[in-house]
């Protein structure tokens, strides 16, 4: 390659440099690096969002599902007893005497 100040047929004193290859040439974060990769940036946004959704949506949903199989009452200190699907059957059974009162309590 000819430099701007070289005579025709001569090359400039600067030659193309090759990058070293091997384990020491792995990208580093620092002033000369190109920055985090696309995967690192993606994970920077996805991981906290996933943790937020699990903590504030999935965990309470599963916790309340567990409570639906017991006779838990927050107003008393009595221990909760496992009642299986009895709570679900009471709510979903239209001929149960308390079904209308339960629906009025939970429906707006």
C-alpha positions as CSV (number, residue, x, y, z in Angstrom):
1,X,0.0,0.0,0.0
2,X,1.4,3.4,-0.9
3,X,1.5,6.2,1.6
4,X,0.6,9.7,0.6
5,X,4.3,10.8,0.7
6,X,5.9,7.7,-0.9
7,X,7.3,7.5,-4.3
8,X,5.5,5.2,-6.7
9,X,6.2,1.6,-6.1
10,X,7.3,2.1,-2.5
11,X,5.2,1.4,0.6
12,X,4.9,3.5,3.7
13,X,6.7,2.7,6.9
14,X,3.5,1.7,8.6
15,X,2.4,-1.8,8.1
16,X,-0.9,-3.5,8.8
17,X,-1.0,-4.9,12.3
18,X,-2.5,-8.2,13.1
19,X,-4.4,-8.8,16.3
20,X,-3.1,-11.5,18.6
21,X,-5.2,-14.7,18.8
22,X,-5.6,-17.0,21.8
23,X,-7.1,-16.8,25.3
24,X,-5.3,-13.6,26.2
25,X,-7.2,-11.8,23.3
26,X,-10.6,-12.2,24.9
27,X,-12.6,-8.9,25.1
28,X,-12.3,-7.0,28.3
29,X,-14.3,-4.1,29.7
30,X,-12.1,-1.1,29.9
31,X,-11.3,2.1,28.1
32,X,-10.2,0.3,24.9
33,X,-12.9,-2.3,24.8
34,X,-16.0,-2.1,22.6
35,X,-18.4,-2.4,25.6
36,X,-20.8,-5.2,26.7
37,X,-22.2,-7.6,24.1
38,X,-25.8,-7.7,22.9
39,X,-26.4,-10.7,25.1
40,X,-25.0,-9.0,28.2
41,X,-27.3,-6.0,27.5
42,X,-30.3,-8.2,26.9
43,X,-29.6,-10.1,30.2
44,X,-29.2,-6.8,32.0
45,X,-32.8,-6.0,31.3
46,X,-34.4,-9.4,31.2
47,X,-33.0,-10.9,34.5
48,X,-34.2,-8.1,36.8
49,X,-37.6,-8.0,35.1
50,X,-38.0,-11.8,35.4
51,X,-37.1,-11.6,39.1
52,X,-39.6,-8.8,39.6
53,X,-42.4,-10.8,38.0
54,X,-41.6,-13.9,40.0
55,X,-41.5,-12.0,43.3
56,X,-44.5,-9.8,42.8
57,X,-46.8,-11.9,40.5
58,X,-46.0,-15.6,40.5
59,X,-45.1,-16.1,44.2
60,X,-48.3,-14.4,45.6
61,X,-50.4,-16.4,43.1
62,X,-48.9,-19.7,44.2
63,X,-49.1,-18.6,47.9
64,X,-52.8,-17.8,47.6
65,X,-53.4,-21.0,45.7
66,X,-52.0,-22.8,48.7
67,X,-54.3,-20.9,51.0
68,X,-57.3,-22.0,48.9
69,X,-56.8,-25.6,50.1
70,X,-57.0,-24.6,53.8
71,X,-59.5,-22.9,56.1
72,X,-57.1,-20.1,56.9
73,X,-58.6,-16.9,58.5
74,X,-56.4,-13.9,58.9
75,X,-58.6,-12.5,61.7
76,X,-57.9,-15.4,64.1
77,X,-54.7,-17.0,65.5
78,X,-56.1,-20.5,64.9
79,X,-54.0,-22.8,62.9
80,X,-55.1,-23.5,59.3
81,X,-56.3,-26.9,58.4
82,X,-56.0,-28.6,55.1
83,X,-59.5,-29.0,53.6
84,X,-58.6,-30.2,50.1
85,X,-61.0,-29.0,47.4
86,X,-63.9,-28.2,49.7
87,X,-63.4,-24.4,49.3
88,X,-63.5,-24.7,45.6
89,X,-66.6,-26.9,45.6
90,X,-68.5,-24.4,47.9
91,X,-67.7,-21.5,45.6
92,X,-68.5,-23.3,42.3
93,X,-71.6,-25.1,43.5
94,X,-74.6,-23.0,42.5
95,X,-77.0,-24.8,44.9
96,X,-74.9,-24.3,48.0
97,X,-76.7,-22.1,50.5
98,X,-73.7,-19.8,51.0
99,X,-72.8,-19.5,47.3
100,X,-74.8,-16.3,46.6
101,X,-73.3,-14.6,49.7
102,X,-69.8,-15.6,48.7
103,X,-70.3,-14.2,45.2
104,X,-71.7,-10.9,46.5
105,X,-68.6,-10.6,48.7
106,X,-66.1,-11.2,45.9
107,X,-67.8,-9.7,42.9
108,X,-67.9,-5.9,42.4
